[in-house]
Amino acid sequence: MNIRAIIVDDERDNRENLSEMIARHCTDVEIVAMCSTAGEGRDSIMATHPDLVFLDIEMPGENGFSILGNLPRNDFELIFVTAYNHYSLKAIKFSALDYILKPIDTNDLIAAVEKAKSRIQQKQENLLLRHLLENARCSNASKTIALSLSDKVEFIEISSIIRCESESNYTTFFQKNGEKLIVSKTLKDYDELLSPYGFLRVHQSHLINLKEIKSYIKSDGGYIKMKDGSSVSISRQRRETVLQILREL
């Protein structure tokens, strides 16, 4: 699991020290921003939507608590990193995941990040379950699929998918809007998931949306031309089955 995180601390040495500790001991945490003021922290949180925020409390001007009080929503996990231990009760009020005292102990940091990973994973699982239930209640035309990318879960309409192409353990989704999404799952997983919605496995590496076929080209051993201009090979083993299905379209 890749966790996108932000560090907010007014002291540069503290930011860099924490970033180095995370890089050394918490390799699945990616620091996407380091902020030196409460204002920078607030703007960065709203712009990048991190999974996790490491937040100092004592800063010039606004403090760490004022960031939280002025955000439209707090949909990230929060770890306070401070030199003062008298804020613990207030930290609990803001639903902080953990409260680490400076100087930072490596074991405390690792334990806090592990707790964050567990909470973030649970959130994602709840999101996927809710998505599954919503799909069950809507028509095929508007059904969506959840794609777990390296930094987020992306929901796209099944009807927007032109084709899927695999390479090793990765699958690339080609969409009508020209966007490509790469997922670290095999094509077999999506073959089983998408076949009830008009998708056909025509090759070990290709799964296509039958509604997006433009033509079948007989030359060069036979291949399929898709509406987006792409060409898709048909494997020798699947050729008869594919041609039979194409004749029935």
Secondary structure by P-SEA (a helix, b strand, c coil): cccccccccccaaaaaaaaaaaaccccccccccccccaaaaaaaaaaccccccccccccccccaaaaaaacccccbbbbbbcccccaaaaaaaacccccccccccaaaaaaaaaaaaaaaaaaaaaaaaaaaaaaaacccccbbbbbbcccbbbbbbcccccbbbbcccbbbbbccccbbbbbcccaaaaaaaccccccccccccbbbcccccccccccccbbbbccccbbbbbcccaaaaaaaaaaac
